Amino acid sequence: MQVSDIFRFKNAEIKALHLTWIAFFISFYVWFNMAPLASSMLRSVDWLTRDDIRLFAIANVALTIPARIIVGMALDRYGPRRVFSVLMVLMAIPTFVFAFGDTREVLFMSRLVLSSIGASFVVGIHMTALWFKPRDIGFAEGFYAGWGNFGSAAAAITLPTIALTMYGGDDGWRYAIATSGVVMAVYGVFYWFAITDGPTADTHKKPRKASALEVSSWKDLVLLCIFTVPMVGILSILVYRVQIMGYIDPMTAVFIYAAIAIVVTYQVWQAIKVNVPILKKGVPEDDKYPFSSVAALNATYFANFGAELAVVSMLPMFFEETWGLTAAAAGLIAASFAFVNLFARPMGGLVSDRFGNRRFVMLAYMFGIAIGFVLMGLLNSNWPLIIAIAITIMCSFFVQGAEGATFGIIPSIKRRVTGQISGMAGAYGNVGAVFYLFVFMFVTPQQFFFIIAAGALISWVICYFWLVEPEGGFGDEYIISSVDREIAQEASVKKQLEADLATLLDGSEKIELTERSSGAVQLNARFATIADLRAALDRLGAKTRPAE
């Protein structure tokens, strides 16, 4: 795929790419519509504090973690078109609640719910993987994510102006946020009708089970269970901070900790329940994949996308306070970190496609992140502003490129469960964001950048030892295993049986075959009236009775 191909709007896959990155752009715009307006919020009301804003920043990425897991499973079952549309429309509701909330508790809860919009990322990743071939997937995924992630920069650039100029007054920030919610809901409805799940009806492949990720060995199952714990367990950090700040009492916190423990236990149990029968039966050699690669990419995304989300949440205020800038000027400069998404993330995917070794590209980018954040940790008011901006852009170049390289690898690991792998890696990006933002509450911005640099180095080590170059990562088509063909055959037989049953039960509104956990098959048929059901049964009886 050439860079010039993105202008071939008549090509179905290019059209799908543009429709999808715009959806993600709007989602990201709404997701980070608070950071550039934080100072305006503090000035407009006297019941908000700087600590409240920092807490909202953590809440803004918290539920994205479980949401990405749930969305990853929904993707494999329902497909990205439906999931993306429904997500955008539903998340407009907490956007409006946040815009017009009049207590800090309402703002916190609405921001917490709204954080689920971050799951939109994995939806678009899955959609893009359905439309593009392995040899082109790095650039396509990078372009989608890079231009979509630019939504945070667009929010930083435009929202202060919209709030102060278009609306004005103390409530200008409220109307600016509400407007972004309206746009997201409208585009969600449009997306439902504008796109399909891949170029053909059978492009979207369903896994055997959608309740947990399939693995290929007992060792991988242990590793999956270990990596499942932080995805929900990290929320205990948020509960701790909420309790310390007086939002909830200790008893309520205990109940929430217990709920988190139950969810973690359930997730681990689901992983065991799904995989034990598969592993006992034996996984065919051509269907195996290394979960260590998934674990390594979880770590890299923790360190790159987690760092981006955390830095985007604090950078406008960092520039405003360190160099004494206005909110609009600080937002514009801080937007340079996300602005780089426009070319750096597609470039990361493109380099991954062209270099011929996706693993090496991943390692190189992660090392660059560590160096970049060390330099940012040295910044203070004594540095010329222009140099600070240059270092910020350089650091962002490696951060965004590493994100593109990460998702240049993911679709080639195991095609059938791309949605779940994307969901898990994406969730680890938010695990990183929650962890980093929690740490940020106790350290200076300079110390914060050094901590992120350390995280990048640790992920580099994990990636060096665990990441395996994906098989078929540069082919014309994704590798299809014997299990993939078996599942496709089962789906074809099921579809034919439903068609035959629809003919036999003429007059039914819906026929559906559902496989139960016990292995039994359940037939569901819906009729408008009892009379329609009786007529269908009479016809069925007439066809099965022997001729007299």
Salt bridges, closest charged atoms under 4 A:
ASP5 OD1 - ARG8 NE 2.88
ASP52 OD1 - ARG104 NH1 3.32
GLU105 OE2 - ARG104 NE 3.42
ASP136 OD2 - ARG135 NE 3.81
ASP171 OD1 - ARG174 NE 3.38
GLU214 OE1 - ARG208 NH2 3.07
GLU214 OE1 - ARG416 NH2 2.75
GLU285 OE2 - LYS288 NZ 2.87
ASP287 OD1 - LYS414 NZ 2.74
ASP287 OD1 - ARG416 NH1 2.98
GLU321 OE2 - ARG50 NH1 2.46
ASP353 OD1 - ARG358 NH1 2.95
GLU403 OE1 - ARG345 NH1 2.61
ASP476 OD1 - ARG135 NH1 2.16
GLU477 OE2 - LYS133 NZ 2.68
ASP484 OD1 - ARG416 NH1 2.55
GLU509 OE1 - ARG526 NE 3.60
GLU512 OE1 - LYS510 NZ 3.77
